[in-house]
Amino acid sequence: MNTYFAGEYEVAVIGAGHAGIEAALAASRLGCKTAVFTINMDAVGNCPCNPSIGGTAKGHLVREIDALGGEMGKTADECFLQSRMLNRGKGPAVHSLRAQIDRRKYADTMKHKLEIQPNLELRQAEIINIKQNDFGYELTTKMLAVFNCKTVIIATGTYLGGKIFVGEVSYESGPDGIFAATKLGLSLKELGLPLRRFKTGTPARVLRRSIDFSNLEIQKGDEPPQPFSYETTNLGENKVDCHISWTNEKTKQIILDNIHRSPLYAGKIEGVGPRYCPSLEDKIVRFSNKPRHQLFIEPCGLNTEEMYLQGMSSSLPEEVQLKFYHTIKGLENCVIMRPAYAIEYDCVDPLAMNATLEFKNFEGLFGAGQFNGSSGYEEAAAQGLIAGINAARKVLGYNPIVLTRDNSYIGTLIDDLVTKGANEPYRMMTSRSEYRLVLRQDNADERLTPLGHEIGLISDERYARFMNKQKLKRSELERLKATVISPSDEVNQILVSRETSEISTGVRLIELMKRPQLDYKVLTPIDKERPDLDSNIFEQVEIEIKYEGYIQKQLKQVEQMRKLEEKHLPVDFDYSQINGLRLEAQEKLNKIKPLNIGQASRISGVSPADISVLLIWLAQKKKG
Amino acid sequence: MNSTIAAISTAQGEGGIGVIRISGENSIEIADKIFKNINNKKLTELKGYTAAFGKIIHDGEEIDEAVALVFRAPHSYTGENVVELSCHGGIYVTARVLRAALDSGARPAEPGEFTKRAFLNGKIDLTEAEAVADIISAKSKSAARAALCVKEGALRKKLDEIKNELLNLASHLSAWADYPEEDIAEVTDDIIFDVCDKAISALSHLIDTYDSGQAVKQGIDTVIAGRPNVGKSTLMNLLSDSDRSIVTDIPGTTRDVVENTVLAGDVILRLSDTAGLRSTDDEVERIGVEKTKKRLEQCGLLLAVLDNSRELADDDLSLLKEAKNVPTIVIINKTDLKNKLDTDRIKLYCDNIIKVSAASGEGKEEIISAVRKIAGADKLNPSEGILSNERQRNAVINALRSVTEAKESLKNGMTYDAVTVLLEEAISAVLELTGERVSDEIVDRVFHNFCVGK
């Protein structure tokens, strides 16, 4: 065929979803000549599932992306409709921000940011072939343009070999009626990447005026709403409400009567789906004793009447969907605008990658997002950012950046993917981190902004603002240590009203703050010298004081784990030479080639006994 | 590469069959040099888990008939190639077979070396390895049984129960935090308190029985004390069925501390038969009295012996006062003689009183049952799981501390995320104990417990 040579890039990104966007912006901002290819210019930054960003642990990821200089948090703030801090009563470690967003505005904003970014070209083109050449990689588009690229980041999402299932109907497609990428998968297999099939799904969108909201519970946003980005100063007000409803016995019966028409239960879908956001039929079959399931009705934007039914994902036939949606309070007469569907797609076994997100056997080839076996916009964006940074650093000749389990959820996410692999689409959860009290959403800047500045994605100006904030925070801590509150009726009244013991001698403010019953808000009347500071500073100071003992405990655990992380393992070693290791451990270690004992200890199939063997082997080796 | 080791692995001198175990890379070749298969097939040609019948021949001389069991790495106790030669028992025969193996290239195994190799080869975890070491060095039936229970998992089972309760709670807390929008049952303070209390009680029980377990395993330092000639040495002989102490009726015969290890039921007592606590001018005897006092400070059990036929003396009283500081059994000896002792007055100091006649052996059973009670052996149920060393005890204490702190935090109104930190700390202490989690310290411990290295 008549291909033509169309140019060269230092970094090429395949896919302009949430992973591709962060990758492309990071690489171009770090000074690399970058291209990002999208199959459809109108699908850039699309949110094919929920019209929201954040959520438990995902909110942490967005804050971390922002702290490193990524874009997701800022754009979510620009497009926010309603914002809530989840888990408020459960402690600061699990506080997570979640925002409803205007999904079209989000996509347009992101697309425009790509368009105006220097060093970056946004191109509509389906990549149909990839092969290695002297330059690095050669990409061919469907229109037969050929590009030479030093590095390539694959961020194909659910488009790669995408296939949609709705009951007995199935067809090749990406999400939202966009073409699937049908040829690239074969080319990646020929290259030697270990591909497999995953599946996910989404609920129906229904017409707003066909819903009867009158008897539904309203869910309002927080007042005042909080932004994701440390840079957002004026977020504005919540603009919409969400609503809550429940399924019932009738819903359950309709689903059970038609379960044989589900492609998953009929065995037509081979891909592995996530346990974490199951379809309604999944929930009903697996938790059959549960009489009802919750759903949230969320607006998709300000200029649309489409409403998203969170929790009602399904791959049953359209007629069955309509039937069971109609059993739900408020949805009795709902009109489906887009039916729910399941989508199956190709992704890669992330064990083939390093924690830099570069493939072990393919220098300069990176993967990010759902292609790496994760699920969710935020997980995708986080990986995109790291892949973009490391592709750029490769081009520029710098050492790669690897985030760690003890500095971020991003590090935890990537370590999990490349060490444990993904047997189902991987979703971030707070319970995946062993250092939750250290990795809080409020202190993401403290953990990562210095690194972001060092990498070059945080401007000197922003870094100076951050440093100033840290200074203010330290002096506020000092002030609390130095300020003595004398006993008085006013003081003791407050203490008694909070059911904590009165004071009879002067007590330092910091000691009062340590009491779980007291906080800045309660102490306002007696804390007369309090400076006017950013609310985030007060939040961080308060948490650090109250949780000091617990944070210290986690830091001690971090230290212990670090000892194991510092025991480096050779990367070019054949583990079958160590007799004591069980066969499975030898195979896993040879496949994953962990960098250190800490990583090895997290590999499933490597038992503590195997780790003892490795430790002793290392110690003996050292002794010589 | 590890050298090939050999040892007699059955109890010496007893039983009808003796087993010589050879383990290491060359064990099968070495066995071939001394074992002549009846069907002439070489052991090196055999698969793992196969047996052959033949003769042990060394230096052209037939030693015995034997069965050779061949295990191939990693499917053996040590994880290495192993040959077990079962021959006729008896010291002479087994020693000759072992000598034959050693002459053919094996070296003698050090004590516990098979276990060490099993551990290093990942065949058993540290808890099991420790249990095997305990069995090897077990001094009494009960100790061996307790050690066996660790190996077979009584302790493991108990720990798994505790661990699972804590894990269930931790995962409930996680799910509740991670899925605020799925209506997952709320975690309440009561649920957490309940799980903490259960764990605290189970962990405390393990710690409480530790000392008893140690008493069973290692024995209790026991002092027999009393005025001269109350019959301490006779008593000691009664308990030990031997003539270790010199028994005379001249006061002050036992001038030094005499030690003996006896089995009171299943409890090991390391007895010190001491000079009495008499005030004396005799220099040699005075040194003995000093030593007695010192022993009293360090011992775990005092057997205070009084003479039924004599009135209570000041020396007796000063001994009875020790009952405040040390677990004490008052033994009133010579009940066959006329009573002059004021028993009611003794009860003011100690109500654990047993009347015996050491000379006739009367009262021995009562002493044993009182000893078992004090040692806690009566409450000790090895099938419930017993901690067998300081490492294990330490891990349990850490777990207990964390769970207790978790409960306290909750009481003080801390949020669940902080409580979870403590619960997870407790879980990881238990996991480390069961060997399901490794820390850096394991290596130090291994190098401490086993002679590893070049």
Interface residues (C-beta under 8 A of the other chain):
Chain A: T56 A57 L86 N87 G89 K90 G91 P92 A93 V94 H293 Q294 F296 Q310 G311 M429 T430 S431 E434 R436 L437 P516 Q517 K546 Y547 Y550 K553 Q554 Q557 Q560 K563 L564 K567 N579 G580 L581 R582 L583 A585 S601 S607 P608 A609 D610 I611 S612 V613 L615 I616 A619 Q620 K623 G624
Chain B: A73 P74 G79 E80 F119 L120 N121 G122 K123 I124 D125 L126 S171 S174 A175 W176 A177 D178 Y179 P180 E181 E182 D183 S409 N412 G413 M414 T415 Y416 D417 A418 T420 V421 L422 E424 E425 S428 G435 E436 R437 V438 S439 D440 I442 V443 V446 F447 V452 G453 K454
